[in-house]
Amino acid sequence: MWSLIVFLTGMLLAGAVITQSSSADSASRQVYLEQLYGMIRQANPSASNVSPLDTTWADWLKRTGELPPDFDAMPSIPFLPDPLVLDEGNANIPITTMAQWEEKRAWIMREIQRWVTGTLPPPPENMVVKMLEERKEGEVTVRLVELRFGPQHRATLTVELLIPPGERPLPVFVTQWNHRPWALIALRRGYIGCVYAAADIKDDTEAFWGLYYPQYDFTCLMRRAWACSRTIDYLYTLPIVDRGKIGLTGHSRNGKQSLMAAAFDERITAVVPTSGGSQPPWRYSSNKSDSESIEDITTTFPHWLHPRLRFFIGKEHKLPIDQNHLMSLVAPRGLMITTAITEPRGNPWAVEQLYQSVESVYRFLGAEDKLAIRLRNGVHTIQARDVEDYVDFFDYVFGRSSLQTPRRLFFEYSFEKWLELSGERIDPLEYPETGYEWRDAGGETINNAREWEAVKPDVLERIKWGLGEEPPIVFNQGPRSLADNRRRGDDYIGKTISRPEADKEMGRMVMGPYHSSPLGAYQYANLYYPTDARGQLRGDNLPAVIFLHEYDYANGFARAVRPLFKRLTEKGIAVLAFDFVGFGTRIMEGTRFYQRHPHWSKLGNTVADTQAAVDVLQGMEFIDDDRIYVLGYSLGGTAGLYAAALDDRIAGAAALCGVQPMRTATADKGIEGLRAFSHLHGLQPRLGFFVGQEARVPYGWHEILGCIAPRPLLVIAPQWDKDAPLENVTACVDATRKIYSLYGAEEQFEYRTPMDFDCFPQKRQWELGDWIGAAAAR
């Protein structure tokens, strides 16, 4: 692996010029770059070059001498930036006039080219058209042309037109080479099908790089988007084309380029960028959401986007722009945001956040009816029924039909709507400001375990208050043995989502309704267990782990956990996992959660499900009732710590990125903080009353952790977790140590702070698995 030390030395020897504000400032950025490079995964060796002159990102860094931006000088915007605000994070000027909006549009275009796409050449003025072929297939005219333009006409682009009979001029359905069958659907409905060669299967734009670089450094997807605009140039020369009715669509990486093309070319009347084109905003695509993050996209496909974007891995909240900005450039023209609700690398919740942000721009421009959202069932593949809906949308935007795309949202929560539903009102000023002190009801310092045990019930009641009022339920007996495993698989969504599969050393039992009884109130769960050479259960009286997943709205616990499950089962530990309400197989269960339970909370439901999982495990004849642990990452870590605090049957807990300080990590410091739980994800609405008064929250994270003492506890807090600053987590941990010391159990509490950002790589999964294995063996 190429070393940053070699890079820094080589950069100096090469005489690279670093135009930064000061040598001290440059030195700090160099140190940051070296740390970043050591943390992120390296690009696939078979991936395409990052530029015509650079094979890898390391080569690009060495040649250009570029350093990360001065993040300290940039505003922190933890939530989606507002397209209708000028100078966000500083002056915060609301946009109220068209002149201001045009100013913002120009700014967005500049920033996107700087950080994401690279710069665009101007439209060529020397295009010539060469006819390659024209023939009749029935009543359809098939025309194949080659466009030549650019320096010495060395840039070429192949375009195919499928021209139906009918009254001229005709609307046009534009798409990429590998989506030609889509154009056939539109052709049947009276559209000219237009297919251009800017896709993996046939990409004429590869040559553009060398022709325009380095004056214009547009990268792969933007080159392809620019090729779409050259296609529009050609269409505009044809009398048979209705210039006001040009629709563009593309899927996955082609969806990304379609959105870019429509954002930068106002001649495109409507666009449907599907799946990858509805890329969740990067702020909500970090590792904890298990969707396509900046790290994923820039290392798996390093040629797609500009090398500068990689600087923002782990610093997504510092990125000046986001996907909602790009979509806003399409307004007031037609835009359908569409993806599958269970995309393997998707995030339907984040896509809805995009929609609601962009909707404000369409409303400002008086074009709300030109914006649509369509979340389909399934995973990544597009079917004919989907393309038919895209043509329906074009028909509506073009005035060919009155059929609007139905608007259906699965995550339409807001704190304000919850207030209406619940009728709850809390004055935070009635609560005292509290720090990390340990005091009894009389205000005296707690000095021993007995005194802590005396106040602990009150602490637990305050924690329960934050989770809401749990509805009554009775015990539900789960399966007693593997012989009860007669139902293979959960509902149809569970068959769509890929769960970790069984193998020769790891068995899998799906616990569902009817034969093996559901988890809690009619919920499915999956149990993984160690097996011997015959595929039979290995061992008896096994320890067990309840795994609790991250913010993976599309897939629940499905993704990227196989290394962890294998590590645990190899150690003779059973693993039980399930989806949280509102996630994976339970997305629709969460849609109207607060209409059904206005005084409870989704996090409270998850904690209750975790306690029900303990019930199930304790009822299984081969599980040791006294060795049931919880282990979670991100949201799952948070839920597991709450559950362990409230349920003494849980033998111990391990959490990665699970401690999210409420009283000190505040939005005014550029951190999601409390608002993420109360306003953004709708996990704990009651805490929303304390936004702006975080020091008055009735309980703190040190108290949650203190309630787990003296049981084994591991807290892992990466040093670069943007949502949980290390100093805030450390303050909670330092306070918690005192409670463990009161029990004489200091060795039971471990705190680790790896040099990393919020992520769940295999090495971290093994670390957690090894800790649980050691705890279970004590």
MARMI-242723 format. One record per residue (C-alpha): residue number from 0; z, y, x. Coordinates in steps of 0.2 Angstrom, whole numbers. Example, Ala and Ser with C-alpha at 12.3 -4.5 7.8 and 13.67 -1.06 7.14 Angstrom:
MARMI-242723
  num     zz     yy     xx
    0     39    -22     62
    1     36     -5     68
***
This chain:
MARMI-242723
  num     zz     yy     xx
    0      0      0      0
    1     -5     17      7
    2     10     27     12
    3     13     45      7
    4     20     48     25
    5      3     43     32
    6     -5     55     18
    7      6     70     23
    8      2     67     42
    9    -16     65     38
   10    -17     80     27
   11    -10     91     41
   12    -22     83     54
   13    -36     86     42
   14    -32    104     41
   15    -30    104     22
   16    -25    120     15
   17    -11    121      3
   18    -11    137     -7
   19      7    137    -14
   20     19    152    -16
   21     30    147      0
   22     32    134     13
   23     49    129      6
   24     41    127    -11
   25     27    117     -4
   26     39    106      5
   27     49    102    -10
   28     33     97    -20
   29     28     86     -5
   30     45     77     -6
   31     43     75    -25
   32     25     68    -23
   33     31     55    -11
   34     45     50    -23
   35     33     49    -37
   36     20     39    -27
   37     33     27    -23
   38     39     24    -41
   39     22     23    -51
   40     12      7    -51
   41     -4      8    -41
   42    -21      7    -49
   43    -31     -9    -52
   44    -40    -12    -35
   45    -56    -16    -45
   46    -55      1    -55
   47    -69     14    -52
   48    -67     28    -40
   49    -57     43    -45
   50    -71     55    -39
   51    -88     54    -31
   52    -79     57    -14
   53    -63     47    -17
   54    -60     29    -20
   55    -41     30    -25
   56    -29     44    -30
   57    -22     43    -13
   58    -39     47     -6
   59    -40     62    -18
   60    -23     68    -13
   61    -27     67      5
   62    -44     76      4
   63    -39     90     -8
   64    -21     93     -2
   65    -16     95    -20
   66      3     95    -24
   67     12     93    -41
   68     14    109    -50
   69     30    119    -48
   70     39    110    -63
   71     54    121    -62
   72     43    136    -66
   73     35    128    -81
   74     43    128    -98
   75     50    112   -104
   76     43    107   -122
   77     51     91   -127
   78     43     90   -144
   79     25     92   -148
   80     19    109   -143
   81     14    121   -157
   82     -4    125   -158
   83      0    141   -168
   84     11    149   -154
   85      5    159   -140
   86     14    158   -123
   87     25    143   -129
   88     41    141   -120
   89     41    159   -115
   90     37    173   -127
   91     34    161   -141
   92     22    173   -151
   93     17    166   -168
   94     -2    166   -172
   95     -5    176   -187
   96    -23    183   -184
   97    -40    175   -180
   98    -41    185   -164
   99    -25    177   -158
  100    -31    160   -163
  101    -47    162   -153
  102    -36    167   -138
  103    -26    151   -140
  104    -42    141   -142
  105    -49    148   -125
  106    -32    144   -117
  107    -32    126   -124
  108    -50    124   -117
  109    -45    130   -100
  110    -29    120    -99
  111    -37    104   -105
  112    -51    105    -91
  113    -37    109    -78
  114    -26     95    -81
  115    -35     82    -91
  116    -54     81    -91
  117    -60     92    -77
  118    -72    106    -78
  119    -89    106    -88
  120   -106    112    -82
  121   -114    124    -93
  122   -128    117   -105
  123   -144    114    -96
  124   -158    125   -100
  125   -172    114    -93
  126   -171     99   -104
  127   -187     89   -107
  128   -190     74   -118
  129   -199     58   -113
  130   -204     46   -127
  131   -201     29   -122
  132   -205     20   -138
  133   -208     23   -156
  134   -211      9   -169
  135   -208      5   -187
  136   -196     -8   -193
  137   -200     -9   -212
  138   -197      9   -218
  139   -186     14   -203
  140   -193     23   -188
  141   -185     17   -172
  142   -187     30   -158
  143   -182     28   -140
  144   -182     44   -129
  145   -176     49   -112
  146   -169     66   -110
  147   -171     74    -92
  148   -161     89    -87
  149   -150     97    -73
  150   -154     99    -55
  151   -172     94    -52
  152   -171     85    -69
  153   -162     71    -60
  154   -150     69    -74
  155   -156     57    -88
  156   -149     51   -104
  157   -156     38   -116
  158   -156     41   -134
  159   -161     30   -149
  160   -164     36   -166
  161   -165     26   -182
  162   -174     37   -195
  163   -174     31   -213
  164   -186     37   -227
  165   -179     50   -238
  166   -180     69   -242
  167   -179     79   -226
  168   -168     86   -217
  169   -157     71   -215
  170   -138     70   -210
  171   -135     61   -193
  172   -122     48   -188
  173   -120     49   -169
  174   -111     36   -159
  175   -112     27   -142
  176   -123     13   -136
  177   -111     -1   -140
  178   -108      5   -157
  179   -126      3   -163
  180   -121     -9   -177
  181   -111      5   -184
  182   -126     16   -185
  183   -134      3   -196
  184   -121      5   -209
  185   -124     24   -209
  186   -143     21   -209
  187   -142     11   -226
  188   -133     26   -233
  189   -147     39   -229
  190   -141     44   -212
  191   -151     46   -196
  192   -143     34   -184
  193   -141     41   -167
  194   -135     31   -152
  195   -133     38   -134
  196   -131     29   -118
  197   -113     34   -113
  198   -103     19   -114
  199    -97      5   -103
  200   -112     -7   -109
  201   -124      7   -104
  202   -119     23    -95
  203   -132     35    -90
  204   -119     48    -86
  205   -113     39    -69
  206   -126     49    -60
  207   -120     66    -67
  208   -105     65    -55
  209   -115     66    -39
  210   -126     79    -47
  211   -113     92    -52
  212    -98     88    -41
  213    -88     96    -34
  214    -93    113    -43
  215    -89    104    -59
  216    -76     90    -58
  217    -78     82    -75
  218    -72     64    -75
  219    -79     49    -84
  220    -74     52   -102
  221    -78     70   -102
  222    -95     67    -93
  223    -99     55   -108
  224    -93     68   -120
  225   -104     81   -111
  226   -119     68   -114
  227   -115     68   -132
  228   -118     87   -132
  229   -135     84   -123
  230   -139     73   -137
  231   -135     87   -150
  232   -146     98   -139
  233   -160     86   -143
  234   -156     84   -161
  235   -157    102   -164
  236   -175    102   -159
  237   -180     90   -173
  238   -185     97   -190
  239   -179     81   -198
  240   -161     84   -194
  241   -149     94   -205
  242   -140    104   -192
  243   -125    106   -203
  244   -122     88   -206
  245   -119     80   -189
  246   -105     67   -188
  247    -99     59   -173
  248    -88     43   -171
  249    -82     31   -157
  250    -69     18   -154
  251    -56     16   -141
  252    -62     24   -125
  253    -77     30   -135
  254    -65     37   -148
  255    -57     48   -134
  256    -74     54   -128
  257    -79     58   -146
  258    -64     69   -149
  259    -67     78   -132
  260    -85     81   -137
  261    -81     88   -155
  262    -67     98   -147
  263    -79    107   -135
  264    -95    107   -146
  265    -94    116   -162
  266   -111    110   -168
  267   -103     93   -172
  268    -98     95   -190
  269    -86     81   -192
  270    -78     68   -180
  271    -69     51   -183
  272    -61     46   -166
  273    -54     29   -169
  274    -39     20   -161
  275    -40     27   -143
  276    -47     43   -150
  277    -31     45   -160
  278    -22     43   -144
  279     -4     46   -147
  280      3     62   -139
  281      8     60   -121
  282     25     66   -125
  283     27     52   -137
  284     18     39   -126
  285     31     37   -112
  286     36     19   -108
  287     50     19   -121
  288     37     20   -135
  289     27      6   -127
  290     11     14   -131
  291     -3     20   -119
  292      6     32   -107
  293      0     43    -94
  294      5     30    -81
  295     -5     17    -90
  296    -21     26    -93
  297    -21     34    -75
  298    -18     18    -66
  299    -28      6    -77
  300    -43     17    -79
  301    -41     30    -65
  302    -59     37    -67
  303    -57     41    -85
  304    -46     57    -83
  305    -43     70    -70
  306    -32     64    -55
  307    -20     79    -59
  308    -14     71    -75
  309     -5     58    -65
  310      7     72    -58
  311     15     72    -76
  312     21     54    -76
  313     39     55    -81
  314     37     74    -84
  315     27     73   -100
  316     37     87   -107
  317     30     99    -94
  318     12     96    -98
  319      6    112   -105
  320     -5    104   -118
  321     -6     88   -128
  322    -17     78   -140
  323    -13     89   -154
  324    -21    104   -145
  325    -37     94   -142
  326    -38     90   -160
  327    -34    108   -165
  328    -50    113   -157
  329    -60    103   -170
  330    -53    114   -184
  331    -60    119   -197
  332    -73    106   -195
  333    -70     88   -201
  334    -58     77   -192
  335    -51     60   -197
  336    -37     54   -187
  337    -37     35   -188
  338    -29     20   -180
  339    -22      3   -184
  340     -4      3   -189
  341      0    -12   -177
  342    -11     -7   -162
  343     -5    -17   -147
  344     -4     -1   -137
  345     -3     11   -152
  346     10     21   -160
  347      8     25   -178
  348     23     36   -180
  349     16     47   -166
  350     -1     47   -173
  351      7     54   -189
  352     16     67   -179
  353     -1     72   -172
  354     -8     74   -190
  355      6     84   -196
  356      5     96   -181
  357    -14     98   -183
  358    -12    100   -202
  359     -4    117   -199
  360    -20    123   -190
  361    -31    117   -204
  362    -20    125   -216
  363    -20    142   -206
  364    -39    141   -207
  365    -40    136   -225
  366    -48    120   -222
  367    -35    107   -226
  368    -47     96   -235
  369    -57     94   -219
  370    -43     84   -211
  371    -39     66   -215
  372    -28     52   -209
  373    -32     34   -211
  374    -20     20   -204
  375    -28      3   -206
  376    -20    -14   -206
  377    -24    -25   -191
  378    -24    -22   -172
  379    -38    -15   -162
  380    -55    -21   -168
  381    -65    -11   -181
  382    -73    -20   -196
  383    -88    -15   -207
  384    -75     -9   -221
  385    -68      4   -208
  386    -85     11   -204
  387    -90     12   -222
  388    -74     23   -224
  389    -79     34   -209
  390    -96     37   -218
  391    -87     41   -234
  392    -77     54   -224
  393    -93     62   -217
  394   -101     62   -235
  395    -86     72   -241
  396    -86     84   -227
  397   -105     86   -229
  398   -104     89   -248
  399   -113     73   -251
  400    -99     66   -261
  401    -82     71   -269
  402    -73     56   -263
  403    -58     61   -252
  404    -50     50   -240
  405    -33     45   -248
  406    -18     52   -238
  407     -5     39   -234
  408      9     42   -222
  409     22     28   -217
  410     34     40   -208
  411     35     55   -219
  412     53     59   -214
  413     60     76   -212
  414     78     82   -210
  415     74     95   -224
  416     69     81   -236
  417     84     71   -232
  418     95     86   -236
  419     87     86   -254
  420     89     67   -256
  421    107     66   -250
  422    114     82   -256
  423    125     82   -241
  424    132     98   -233
  425    142     99   -217
  426    149    115   -209
  427    149    111   -190
  428    161    125   -187
  429    175    115   -196
  430    174    103   -181
  431    182    108   -164
  432    172    109   -148
  433    176     93   -138
  434    173     88   -120
  435    177     72   -111
  436    196     73   -112
  437    206     57   -118
  438    219     63   -130
  439    229     56   -145
  440    231     63   -162
  441    244     75   -156
  442    233     82   -142
  443    243     73   -128
  444    234     64   -114
  445    231     46   -115
  446    239     37   -101
  447    239     18   -104
  448    229      5   -114
  449    242      4   -128
  450    240     23   -132
  451    221     21   -132
  452    222      6   -144
  453    232     17   -155
  454    219     31   -157
  455    204     19   -156
  456    203     15   -175
  457    201     34   -178
  458    187     35   -165
  459    178     20   -173
  460    179     28   -190
  461    171     44   -183
  462    157     33   -175
  463    154     24   -192
  464    153     41   -200
  465    139     46   -189
  466    130     30   -194
  467    132     33   -212
  468    139     23   -227
  469    134      5   -226
  470    130     -3   -243
  471    141    -18   -246
  472    134    -35   -242
  473    140    -53   -241
  474    139    -66   -227
  475    122    -75   -226
  476    123    -92   -217
  477    109    -94   -205
  478    102   -110   -198
  479    115   -122   -190
  480    103   -131   -178
  481     85   -132   -172
  482     82   -145   -186
  483     82   -131   -198
  484     67   -123   -190
  485     54   -128   -204
  486     46   -112   -206
  487     34   -108   -192
  488     30    -89   -192
  489     35    -74   -202
  490     24    -64   -214
  491      6    -59   -211
  492     11    -44   -200
  493     21    -55   -189
  494      6    -66   -187
  495     -4    -50   -182
  496      9    -45   -169
  497      9    -56   -153
  498     26    -62   -150
  499     31    -70   -134
  500     26    -88   -136
  501     35   -104   -131
  502     30   -114   -116
  503     36   -129   -107
  504     53   -122   -102
  505     56   -110   -116
  506     57   -115   -134
  507     55   -103   -149
  508     62   -104   -167
  509     57    -92   -180
  510     71    -89   -192
  511     65    -84   -209
  512     68    -85   -228
  513     69   -102   -237
  514     71   -116   -225
  515     81   -108   -210
  516     88    -93   -220
  517     85    -75   -215
  518     94    -64   -203
  519    105    -52   -213
  520     97    -46   -229
  521     81    -56   -229
  522     75    -52   -212
  523     66    -63   -199
  524     72    -66   -181
  525     65    -76   -167
  526     76    -87   -156
  527     71    -92   -139
  528     80   -106   -130
  529     80   -116   -114
  530     71   -133   -115
  531     70   -148   -104
  532     55   -158    -98
  533     53   -166   -115
  534     53   -149   -124
  535     70   -152   -131
  536     85   -140   -131
  537     93   -140   -113
  538    111   -139   -113
  539    125   -136   -126
  540    138   -122   -130
  541    125   -110   -123
  542    128    -91   -121
  543    117    -80   -131
  544    109    -63   -130
  545    103    -52   -144
  546     89    -42   -137
  547     86    -25   -145
  548     69    -16   -143
  549     63      1   -138
  550     54     14   -149
  551     39      2   -151
  552     34      7   -169
  553     18     -3   -169
  554     25    -20   -162
  555     44    -20   -163
  556     51    -32   -150
  557     34    -40   -146
  558     28    -31   -130
  559     32    -33   -112
  560     48    -43   -114
  561     42    -61   -109
  562     48    -59    -91
  563     66    -55    -98
  564     66    -69   -110
  565     60    -81    -97
  566     73    -75    -85
  567     87    -78    -97
  568     81    -95   -104
  569     79   -101    -86
  570     98    -97    -84
  571    102   -107    -99
  572    104    -92   -111
  573     97    -91   -128
  574     89    -75   -134
  575     88    -68   -152
  576     76    -54   -156
  577     71    -45   -172
  578     62    -29   -177
  579     72    -14   -182
  580     69     -6   -200
  581     54      5   -198
  582     46     -4   -183
  583     34    -19   -181
  584     35    -30   -196
  585     47    -18   -205
  586     36     -2   -205
  587     34     -2   -223
  588     52     -6   -226
  589     57     10   -217
  590     45     21   -227
  591     56     25   -241
  592     73     21   -233
  593     82     37   -237
  594     76     37   -255
  595     85     20   -256
  596    100     24   -245
  597    102     43   -243
  598    119     42   -236
  599    116     28   -223
  600    105     29   -208
  601     91     19   -200
  602    102     17   -184
  603    116     11   -195
  604    105     -2   -203
  605    100     -8   -185
  606    118     -9   -180
  607    122    -19   -196
  608    107    -31   -192
  609    114    -33   -175
  610    131    -38   -182
  611    122    -50   -194
  612    113    -58   -179
  613    131    -61   -172
  614    134    -70   -188
  615    119    -81   -186
  616    122    -85   -168
  617    140    -90   -172
  618    134   -101   -185
  619    123   -111   -174
  620    131   -127   -167
  621    124   -125   -149
  622    129   -107   -146
  623    146   -103   -138
  624    154    -90   -151
  625    163    -82   -137
  626    148    -78   -126
  627    136    -68   -137
  628    130    -52   -128
  629    119    -37   -133
  630    105    -31   -121
  631     93    -16   -125
  632     81     -4   -118
  633     80     14   -124
  634     83     14   -143
  635     88     -4   -142
  636    101      1   -128
  637    108     14   -140
  638    109      2   -154
  639    117    -11   -144
  640    131      0   -137
  641    135      6   -155
  642    136    -12   -160
  643    147    -18   -146
  644    159     -3   -149
  645    160     -8   -167
  646    161    -27   -166
  647    173    -36   -154
  648    164    -52   -157
  649    151    -46   -144
  650    157    -52   -127
  651    148    -38   -117
  652    133    -26   -117
  653    119    -20   -105
  654    109     -5   -109
  655     94      3   -100
  656     91     21   -105
  657    103     18   -119
  658    116     32   -116
  659    108     48   -124
  660    122     62   -122
  661    123     72   -138
  662    135     86   -133
  663    127     92   -117
  664    109     87   -117
  665    102    100   -129
  666     85    106   -134
  667     88    123   -127
  668     88    115   -110
  669     71    107   -113
  670     78     90   -119
  671     75     81   -135
  672     94     79   -137
  673    102     77   -154
  674     87     83   -163
  675     77     67   -158
  676     89     57   -168
  677     92     68   -183
  678     75     77   -185
  679     62     68   -176
  680     64     50   -178
  681     76     51   -193
  682     89     38   -185
  683    105     48   -189
  684    102     62   -201
  685    120     67   -202
  686    120     73   -184
  687    107     86   -189
  688    120     97   -195
  689    126     99   -177
  690    110    105   -169
  691    114    121   -160
  692    133    116   -161
  693    132    100   -151
  694    149    102   -143
  695    156     99   -161
  696    149     82   -164
  697    164     72   -170
  698    162     59   -157
  699    154     57   -139
  700    146     44   -129
  701    161     42   -118
  702    170     37   -134
  703    157     24   -139
  704    157     16   -121
  705    176     17   -121
  706    177      7   -137
  707    168     -7   -128
  708    182     -8   -114
  709    188    -20   -107
  710    173    -31   -110
  711    159    -32    -97
  712    147    -17    -98
  713    132    -12    -88
  714    124      5    -90
  715    108      9    -81
  716    102     27    -81
  717     86     31    -71
  718     87     47    -61
  719     71     54    -68
  720     74     50    -87
  721     68     67    -94
  722     77     63   -111
  723     94     59   -103
  724     97     70    -88
  725    107     60    -75
  726    121     73    -73
  727    124     71    -92
  728    125     52    -92
  729    136     52    -77
  730    148     64    -85
  731    150     51    -99
  732    151     37    -87
  733    165     45    -77
  734    175     48    -92
  735    173     30    -98
  736    179     24    -81
  737    196     30    -85
  738    198     19   -101
  739    192      4    -91
  740    205      8    -77
  741    219      9    -91
  742    215    -10    -94
  743    214    -14    -76
  744    196    -19    -79
  745    186     -7    -67
  746    176    -22    -61
  747    170    -25    -78
  748    160     -9    -79
  749    145     -6    -69
  750    134     10    -68
  751    117     10    -59
  752    106     24    -56
  753     89     18    -49
  754     76     31    -42
  755     65     29    -57
  756     59     36    -73
  757     62     29    -91
  758     53     12    -90
  759     56     -6    -92
  760     46    -15    -78
  761     48    -33    -74
  762     60    -30    -59
  763     72    -20    -71
  764     71    -34    -84
  765     76    -47    -71
  766     90    -35    -65
  767     97    -35    -83
  768     94    -54    -85
  769    104    -57    -69
  770    118    -46    -74
  771    120    -55    -91
  772    119    -72    -82
  773    133    -67    -71
  774    143    -60    -85
  775    141    -76    -95
  776    146    -87    -80
  777    163    -78    -78
***
